[in-house]
Amino acid sequence: MQSNKKDDTLFLIPETDLVASTIEKTRNFFWDELKKNSDAHHNIILDVQGIEVVDSLGVNLIIGLYRQINSEHKNFSIINGGKKFMKIASFFRFPTLFTVKAEEE
């Protein structure tokens, strides 16, 4: 997991599938990064490049992340969604809540 900062944007990069076995570590990392950068960034982007599997806990993590960021009046979006991720995003109607962009081919 890593994060990158650019101008007014914080990029969160999980680098692992969002599944039960990794969710606690991933969630803690995301929350720590949001706390450390609470005043500095208005746009938070989740870069899901390479993420293929998202189980129910992963979906809950994404929705929880969106709700937390939204409650702080910041913008949340997802980029680099692969085909499998985009199917999950569509099924759970993520695009009705926030921007979800597929990876460029």
PLY file of the C-alpha trace (Angstrom):
ply
format ascii 1.0
element vertex 105
property float x
property float y
property float z
element edge 104
property int vertex1
property int vertex2
end_header
0.00 0.00 0.00
1.10 3.48 -0.70
-0.09 7.00 -1.15
1.05 9.78 -3.45
0.38 13.48 -3.19
0.08 15.88 -6.08
-1.13 19.44 -5.68
-4.55 19.27 -4.02
-4.93 15.50 -4.55
-4.12 12.50 -2.38
-3.87 9.18 -4.20
-4.54 6.02 -2.16
-3.11 2.90 -3.80
-4.03 -0.41 -2.13
-1.86 -2.69 -4.38
-3.75 -5.77 -3.18
-7.24 -7.18 -3.69
-9.80 -5.74 -1.29
-10.73 -8.94 0.51
-11.28 -10.02 4.10
-7.70 -11.19 4.67
-6.26 -7.74 3.84
-9.08 -5.40 4.72
-8.08 -4.43 8.27
-4.53 -3.50 7.28
-5.81 -1.62 4.22
-8.48 0.23 6.18
-6.00 1.28 8.87
-3.57 2.53 6.24
-6.28 4.56 4.46
-7.53 6.12 7.69
-3.99 6.99 8.81
-3.29 8.66 5.47
-6.54 10.63 5.63
-5.72 11.84 9.16
-2.15 12.82 8.24
-3.39 14.75 5.22
-6.69 16.06 6.57
-6.06 19.73 5.78
-3.84 19.42 2.75
-5.98 17.68 0.16
-9.43 18.34 -1.22
-9.49 15.46 -3.73
-8.99 11.86 -2.68
-8.49 9.31 -5.44
-8.47 5.55 -4.94
-6.24 4.03 -7.62
-7.39 0.42 -8.07
-5.07 -0.58 -10.90
-4.47 -4.32 -10.66
-7.33 -4.91 -8.20
-9.47 -7.74 -9.50
-11.20 -9.16 -6.44
-13.38 -7.12 -4.11
-15.45 -9.05 -1.59
-18.25 -7.69 0.61
-15.78 -6.25 3.12
-13.94 -4.51 0.28
-17.20 -2.98 -0.94
-17.92 -1.81 2.62
-14.43 -0.30 2.83
-14.93 1.66 -0.39
-18.36 2.91 0.69
-17.03 3.80 4.16
-14.11 5.66 2.60
-16.49 7.57 0.33
-18.79 8.49 3.24
-15.92 9.69 5.42
-14.43 11.82 2.64
-17.85 13.15 1.62
-18.63 14.11 5.23
-15.48 16.26 5.17
-16.79 18.02 2.03
-14.03 16.59 -0.12
-14.17 14.85 -3.48
-13.74 11.08 -3.81
-13.21 9.12 -7.00
-11.78 5.85 -8.25
-9.42 5.49 -11.21
-7.83 2.65 -13.19
-10.62 0.13 -12.69
-10.00 -3.08 -14.63
-12.80 -5.04 -16.29
-13.54 -7.15 -13.20
-13.45 -4.15 -10.89
-15.74 -2.16 -13.20
-18.30 -5.00 -13.12
-18.29 -4.86 -9.32
-18.53 -1.06 -9.36
-21.48 -1.23 -11.74
-23.23 -3.95 -9.75
-22.97 -1.95 -6.51
-23.80 1.29 -8.36
-20.66 3.11 -7.30
-20.97 5.54 -10.27
-24.21 6.89 -8.79
-22.24 8.05 -5.74
-18.86 9.08 -7.15
-16.75 9.05 -10.31
-15.35 5.67 -11.33
-12.99 5.57 -14.30
-11.82 2.45 -16.10
-8.14 1.93 -16.78
-6.99 3.21 -20.13
-6.15 0.49 -22.58
0 1
1 2
2 3
3 4
4 5
5 6
6 7
7 8
8 9
9 10
10 11
11 12
12 13
13 14
14 15
15 16
16 17
17 18
18 19
19 20
20 21
21 22
22 23
23 24
24 25
25 26
26 27
27 28
28 29
29 30
30 31
31 32
32 33
33 34
34 35
35 36
36 37
37 38
38 39
39 40
40 41
41 42
42 43
43 44
44 45
45 46
46 47
47 48
48 49
49 50
50 51
51 52
52 53
53 54
54 55
55 56
56 57
57 58
58 59
59 60
60 61
61 62
62 63
63 64
64 65
65 66
66 67
67 68
68 69
69 70
70 71
71 72
72 73
73 74
74 75
75 76
76 77
77 78
78 79
79 80
80 81
81 82
82 83
83 84
84 85
85 86
86 87
87 88
88 89
89 90
90 91
91 92
92 93
93 94
94 95
95 96
96 97
97 98
98 99
99 100
100 101
101 102
102 103
103 104
